[in-house]
Amino acid sequence: MNHKIRGTLYMSVNTTFKKAMLSAFVLSASAFSTNVFAANMFTTKATSSLNCVTINNDLAQIEKFKQAGTYRFAKGGVQRINFDFASSKPFQDYLAAARAHINAQNPKASMPCPISTPTSKRLYADKPLQVVDLITPFELKADNEKAAVLLIHGLTDSPYLFHDLANSFVEQGISVRTLLLPGHGTAAEALVDIEQADWRQAASYAIKSMLSDFDNVYLGGFSTGGALVVDYLNHNTLNETEQQKLKGVMLWSPASEAKAGMAWAAKYVSWFTDYLDEAADIDFAKYESFPANAGAQVHALMQQIEPKKLKGLRNIQFFVVASEVDQTIETDATVNMLARWHAQNSAVQAQDRFVYYYADKVEEQLNALSNSLKTVTTFSCAGQVYCDHVLDIAHTSPTNAPSNPHYGWQGSYRNCEHLTGDLFASCKTARAVTLGELTEANLETTPNLQRLTFNPYYEQMLEQMQVFVESTLK
């Protein structure tokens, strides 16, 4: 297999009924990972012995969970979190309320979960973990703190998405807070009646808390989380002190415009059916079932940040990571958003970073992205066993390290939810794996393709993040 994917860093950028809908709206980062499982691992296990790892090992049991909706519905019916996001209560109060909400509503909350990440070790040391421990929002304090970052996950995700990045930030002296969006962290049913206004209010609370509690602040978001950050900054005027505190924005696969042209129809589909996809929901960190309303609400949110509506972002530096072949988000729309962001503010542009992963036709991509390209750094994947197995970078890839125990190269979970029948089984059990984005070309050549859920260039991305932080903290 030829390894075609490359990554490029750009500084100062100016410049696809059900299947299509699903592709448009699975705005999450962490979806489904890629362990080199042996087929004989999929042996029947008693439900009582299930944990968040072994639940992936029995295809017959997975089908039973799907048909029964075992993990699709909230315990005791959907309830809202017992926390007032319109208040200015301490962030620790929110964290306690969020954890209690997960325990009360998530049918997997108390399931044993032997997943150990650098962040879980910081939070819980060697304590035996349950699902709730890994998906609850958290705060990590850095020694010799020089700044703090807020990280907001994507649609159907949870804060587990940021376990790798959070540890990297803390090692740089940057404290970390994460937010669990309303309707998340429990069961997919919770998104059937959610409204994007709920997400916006929660994001507003978390952002205001950051600007109140820390002197140097970065705001970060993956996919839908990124859209929420941009939305807040575009619709709220920061006072002089807040402007001085806000050092930059970090976005991974930001939700700017859905890839599928039918995205607008999700609102109407939700009048007739609750779900676009009903799955087994065995991924402890993310919903696999997809409510139609969730797609409708994200579409409404993205309409709030169309380039022509951006007005309040010109003086805020950005660090953005995106894939040219993203099948959830229209990356061209992201490029247009960034171009509008700073308009002619060249002083601010000088500190921007745009990490752009492209597939082929490099020169065409360079010419199309920007007429004012100043610096290009090419990334290559070499020296790792997974390099020749990765076709390109998926929407779900950027925030997870190859070493992630759930979503990484040898992680416990594979993303095969786009497949059915024998192809699904093959995707879950094949020894020889091929990973990438769900493009038509990739699926034609590799029908049992696993969607990539880790970033082969994770370390290079971290290096560019560090450069961004150092330049914006001056």
C-alpha positions in Angstrom: 0.0 0.0 0.0 1.4 3.4 -0.9 1.4 5.8 1.9 -0.1 9.0 0.3 -1.2 11.1 3.3 0.9 14.1 4.2 0.3 17.0 6.5 1.0 20.6 6.0 1.2 23.6 8.3 -0.1 26.9 7.0 0.6 30.2 8.6 -1.6 33.2 8.1 -4.4 31.7 5.9 -6.4 34.2 3.8 -8.1 32.9 1.0 -22.9 14.2 0.8 -31.0 9.8 2.2 -29.9 8.5 5.6 -26.3 7.6 4.9 -25.6 11.1 3.6 -27.2 12.7 6.7 -25.3 10.5 9.0 -22.0 11.3 7.3 -22.9 15.0 7.7 -23.6 15.0 11.3 -21.3 12.7 13.2 -19.4 15.7 14.4 -17.2 14.0 16.9 -13.7 13.4 17.4 -13.3 10.4 19.1 -15.3 7.8 17.4 -14.0 4.4 16.9 -10.5 2.9 17.1 -8.2 0.5 15.7 -6.8 -2.4 17.6 -5.2 -5.2 15.6 -7.7 -7.8 17.1 -7.4 -11.5 16.3 -10.7 -13.0 15.1 -10.6 -15.6 17.9 -10.8 -12.8 20.5 -14.5 -12.5 19.7 -15.8 -15.3 22.0 -19.1 -15.2 23.9 -18.8 -13.7 27.4 -21.5 -13.4 30.0 -23.0 -10.0 30.3 -22.1 -9.9 34.0 -18.4 -10.0 33.1 -18.6 -7.1 30.7 -16.4 -4.1 31.0 -15.8 -1.2 28.7 -13.1 -3.3 26.8 -14.6 -6.8 26.7 -18.0 -5.4 25.5 -16.3 -5.0 22.1 -15.4 -8.7 21.8 -18.7 -10.5 21.0 -20.4 -9.7 17.8 -23.6 -11.6 18.7 -23.9 -9.7 21.9 -23.3 -6.4 20.1 -26.2 -7.2 17.8 -28.4 -8.0 20.9 -27.5 -4.7 22.4 -28.4 -2.9 19.2 -31.8 -4.6 18.8 -32.8 -4.1 22.5 -31.4 -0.6 22.7 -29.8 -1.6 26.0 -27.5 1.4 26.1 -29.5 3.8 23.9 -31.9 5.0 26.6 -31.3 6.9 29.8 -31.9 5.3 33.2 -35.3 6.4 34.5 -36.0 8.6 31.5 -34.2 11.7 30.3 -33.5 14.3 32.9 -31.7 17.6 32.7 -28.5 18.2 34.7 -29.2 19.8 38.1 -27.1 22.8 37.4 -27.9 26.4 36.4 -25.7 27.4 33.5 -27.0 30.9 33.8 -25.3 31.2 37.2 -21.8 32.1 38.1 -21.3 29.1 40.5 -17.8 27.8 40.9 -16.6 25.4 38.3 -16.1 22.7 40.9 -19.9 22.8 41.6 -20.5 22.2 37.9 -18.1 19.2 37.9 -19.8 17.6 40.9 -23.3 18.1 39.2 -22.1 16.7 35.9 -20.7 13.6 37.6 -23.9 13.0 39.6 -25.9 13.4 36.4 -23.8 10.8 34.5 -24.2 8.4 37.4 -27.9 8.9 37.5 -28.6 8.7 33.8 -25.9 6.6 32.0 -26.7 2.9 31.9 -23.0 2.1 31.6 -21.8 4.6 34.3 -20.8 2.0 36.9 -19.4 -0.5 34.3 -15.7 -1.3 35.1 -13.4 0.4 32.6 -9.8 -0.7 32.7 -8.6 2.1 30.4 -5.6 4.0 31.7 -4.5 7.3 30.1 -2.0 9.9 31.4 -5.0 12.1 32.3 -6.8 9.3 34.2 -3.6 8.7 36.2 -3.4 12.3 37.1 -7.1 12.3 38.2 -7.4 9.0 39.9 -3.9 7.5 40.3 -4.2 3.7 40.3 -7.8 3.5 41.4 -10.0 0.9 39.5 -12.0 2.9 37.1 -15.6 2.9 35.9 -17.0 4.5 32.8 -18.1 7.6 34.7 -14.5 8.3 35.7 -13.4 8.5 32.1 -16.3 10.5 30.5 -17.0 13.0 33.3 -15.7 16.6 32.7 -12.5 17.4 34.7 -10.0 20.0 35.7 -6.3 19.5 35.8 -4.0 22.1 37.5 -0.6 22.6 36.1 2.5 23.2 38.2 4.0 26.6 37.6 0.8 27.5 35.7 1.3 30.0 32.9 -2.1 29.7 31.2 -5.3 27.6 31.1 -7.3 26.1 28.3 -11.0 25.2 28.1 -11.7 22.2 25.8 -15.2 21.5 24.5 -16.0 18.1 22.8 -18.0 17.4 19.6 -21.5 16.0 19.0 -22.2 12.6 20.6 -18.7 12.7 22.3 -17.5 13.2 25.8 -14.5 14.8 27.5 -12.6 11.5 27.1 -11.8 12.9 23.7 -9.3 15.2 25.4 -7.5 12.8 27.6 -4.4 12.9 25.4 -4.3 16.6 24.8 -5.0 17.5 28.4 -1.9 15.7 29.6 0.1 17.4 26.9 -1.2 20.8 28.0 -0.4 20.2 31.7 3.1 19.2 30.8 3.5 22.6 29.2 2.3 24.4 32.3 -1.2 24.9 31.0 -4.1 24.0 33.3 -7.1 22.3 31.7 -10.9 22.4 32.1 -13.3 20.4 30.0 -17.1 20.8 29.5 -19.7 18.1 29.0 -22.3 19.5 26.7 -26.0 19.0 27.7 -27.5 15.8 26.3 -24.1 14.1 26.4 -22.4 11.6 28.7 -25.6 9.6 29.4 -27.4 8.0 26.5 -28.3 8.9 22.9 -31.9 9.4 23.9 -30.9 12.6 25.7 -30.2 14.2 22.3 -33.7 13.6 20.9 -35.1 16.8 22.4 -32.0 18.9 23.0 -31.7 22.4 21.6 -28.6 24.1 20.4 -29.4 26.9 22.8 -28.7 24.5 25.7 -25.2 23.9 24.3 -24.6 27.6 23.8 -25.6 28.4 27.3 -23.3 25.7 28.8 -20.4 27.0 26.6 -21.1 30.5 27.7 -20.9 29.5 31.4 -17.6 27.7 30.9 -16.0 30.4 28.9 -17.0 33.1 31.4 -15.7 31.0 34.2 -12.3 30.7 32.4 -12.1 34.4 31.8 -12.9 35.0 35.5 -10.6 32.4 37.1 -7.4 32.6 35.0 -5.1 35.4 33.7 -4.1 33.8 30.4 -6.8 31.8 28.6 -7.1 29.6 25.5 -10.4 28.4 24.2 -10.5 25.0 22.4 -13.1 22.9 20.7 -13.4 19.8 18.5 -16.0 19.9 15.8 -19.3 21.1 17.4 -17.2 22.3 20.4 -15.2 24.5 18.0 -18.4 25.9 16.5 -19.5 26.8 20.0 -16.3 28.7 20.8 -16.5 30.7 17.5 -20.2 31.3 18.1 -19.5 32.7 21.6 -16.8 35.0 20.5 -18.8 36.2 17.5 -21.9 37.1 19.6 -20.4 38.4 22.8 -18.3 41.5 23.3 -15.3 41.0 25.6 -14.4 43.8 27.9 -10.8 45.1 27.9 -9.7 42.8 30.7 -11.2 39.8 29.0 -9.6 40.7 25.7 -6.2 40.9 27.4 -6.7 37.5 29.0 -7.8 35.7 25.9 -4.6 34.6 24.2 -6.0 32.4 21.4 -8.4 29.9 20.1 -7.7 26.2 19.2 -10.0 24.2 16.9 -9.8 20.6 15.7 -12.0 19.7 12.7 -14.3 22.7 13.5 -17.9 22.4 12.5 -18.2 25.1 9.9 -20.5 23.5 7.3 -21.9 20.0 6.9 -20.3 17.9 4.1 -23.7 16.6 2.9 -26.0 18.9 1.0 -29.0 17.4 2.7 -28.0 18.5 6.2 -30.7 21.1 6.3 -33.4 18.3 6.1 -32.5 16.8 9.5 -34.9 19.2 11.2 -37.8 17.8 9.1 -36.7 14.2 9.5 -36.8 14.6 13.2 -40.5 15.2 13.0 -41.0 11.6 11.8 -38.3 9.6 13.4 -36.2 9.9 16.5 -33.0 8.3 15.1 -31.1 8.3 11.9 -29.2 5.4 13.1 -29.9 2.9 16.0 -26.7 1.2 17.1 -25.4 -0.9 20.0 -23.8 2.0 21.8 -20.9 0.0 23.1 -18.4 2.8 22.8 -18.2 4.1 26.4 -16.9 7.5 25.4 -19.3 8.3 22.6 -22.9 7.6 21.4 -23.1 5.3 18.3 -26.9 5.8 17.9 -27.6 9.1 16.2 -30.8 11.1 16.9 -32.1 13.1 13.9 -32.6 16.1 16.2 -28.9 16.2 17.0 -28.1 16.8 13.4 -30.8 19.5 13.1 -29.4 21.3 16.1 -25.8 21.3 14.8 -27.0 22.6 11.5 -28.7 25.5 13.2 -25.5 26.2 15.2 -23.3 26.2 12.1 -25.7 28.7 10.5 -24.7 31.1 13.3 -21.1 31.1 12.2 -21.3 31.4 8.4 -18.4 33.5 7.2 -20.6 36.4 6.3 -21.8 36.6 9.9 -18.4 36.7 11.5 -17.7 40.1 13.0 -15.9 39.9 16.3 -12.9 37.7 15.7 -10.3 39.8 14.0 -8.0 40.3 16.9 -8.0 36.7 18.2 -5.2 34.4 17.1 -6.1 30.8 16.0 -4.6 27.4 15.9 -6.7 25.1 13.6 -6.4 21.5 12.6 -8.4 20.2 9.6 -8.4 17.4 7.0 -8.9 18.1 3.3 -10.8 14.8 3.0 -13.1 15.3 6.1 -16.4 13.6 5.3 -18.3 15.2 8.1 -17.4 18.9 7.7 -16.8 20.8 4.5 -13.2 21.9 5.0 -13.4 24.5 2.3 -16.0 26.3 4.5 -13.5 26.2 7.3 -10.9 27.8 5.2 -13.4 30.5 4.2 -14.2 31.0 7.8 -10.6 31.5 8.7 -10.0 33.9 5.8 -12.9 36.0 7.0 -11.7 35.7 10.6 -8.9 38.2 10.4 -9.6 39.9 7.1 -6.7 42.3 6.7 -5.3 42.1 10.2 -1.8 41.0 9.2 -0.3 41.6 12.7 -2.6 38.9 14.1 -2.2 36.6 11.1 1.5 36.3 11.8 0.8 34.2 14.9 -1.9 32.0 13.4 -1.3 28.3 12.7 -3.4 26.1 10.3 -2.4 22.4 10.4 -4.0 21.1 7.2 -3.9 17.3 6.3 -4.2 16.7 2.6 -4.4 13.5 0.5 -3.2 14.0 -3.1 -2.7 16.7 -5.7 -0.5 18.7 -3.3 0.2 21.7 -5.5 -3.5 22.1 -6.3 -4.3 22.2 -2.6 -1.6 24.7 -1.9 -2.8 27.0 -4.7 -6.4 26.7 -3.7 -6.0 27.4 0.0 -4.2 30.7 0.1 -2.6 33.4 -2.1 -0.6 34.6 0.8 1.0 31.4 2.0 4.2 32.2 3.9 5.4 29.1 5.5 4.9 25.4 4.7 6.0 22.5 6.8 5.5 19.0 5.5 4.8 16.2 7.9 5.6 12.5 7.1 4.6 9.3 8.8 7.6 7.0 9.1 9.1 4.5 11.5 5.8 3.4 12.9 4.0 0.1 12.0 0.7 2.0 11.4 2.0 4.4 8.7 1.4 2.0 5.8 -2.1 1.2 7.0 -3.4 4.8 7.1 -4.9 6.2 3.9 -5.8 9.7 5.0 -6.9 11.7 8.0 -10.6 11.4 9.1 -12.7 14.0 10.8 -12.5 11.8 14.0 -8.7 11.7 14.1 -6.9 14.9 15.2 -7.1 14.9 19.0 -6.2 11.3 19.8 -2.6 10.0 20.0 -1.7 6.7 18.3 -1.1 5.3 21.9 -4.6 6.1 23.0 -5.8 2.8 24.8 -9.4 3.2 23.4 -9.1 5.0 20.0 -5.4 4.5 19.1 -3.6 2.0 16.9 -3.8 -0.8 19.4 -6.9 0.6 21.1 -9.9 -1.5 22.3 -12.5 0.0 19.9 -12.8 0.0 16.1 -15.0 2.4 14.2 -17.1 0.2 11.9 -20.5 1.8 12.4 -20.7 2.8 8.8 -20.9 -0.9 7.8 -23.3 -3.8 8.2 -23.4 -7.6 7.9 -20.2 -9.3 6.8 -18.4 -6.1 6.2 -19.1 -4.9 9.7 -17.8 -8.3 11.1 -14.7 -8.1 8.9 -14.0 -4.5 10.0 -14.2 -5.6 13.6 -12.1 -8.7 13.4 -9.7 -8.5 10.5 -6.0 -8.9 11.4 -4.8 -6.7 8.5 -6.4 -3.3 9.0 -6.7 -0.3 6.7 -7.8 3.0 8.2 -8.8 6.4 6.8 -11.7 8.7 6.1 -15.0 7.4 4.7 -14.5 8.7 1.2 -16.1 7.0 -1.8 -12.7 6.1 -3.2 -11.5 4.6 0.1 -14.7 2.5 0.6 -14.5 1.3 -3.0 -11.0 0.0 -2.6 -11.3 -1.1 1.0 -15.0 -2.1 1.7 -14.2 -3.1 5.3 -12.4 0.2 6.0 -12.1 1.3 9.6 -12.6 5.0 10.2 -9.4 6.5 11.6 -9.7 7.7 15.2 -6.1 8.7 16.0 -3.7 11.2 14.5 -0.5 9.6 12.9 1.0 13.1 13.2 0.1 13.7 16.8 3.6 14.6 18.0 4.2 17.0 15.1 0.8 18.6 15.9 1.9 19.1 19.5 5.1 20.8 18.4 3.1 23.3 16.4 0.7 23.8 19.3 3.7 24.6 21.5 5.0 27.2 19.0 1.5 28.8 18.9 1.3 29.0 22.7 4.8 30.4 23.0 4.2 33.1 20.4 0.8 34.2 21.8 2.0 34.3 25.5 4.7 36.8 24.7 
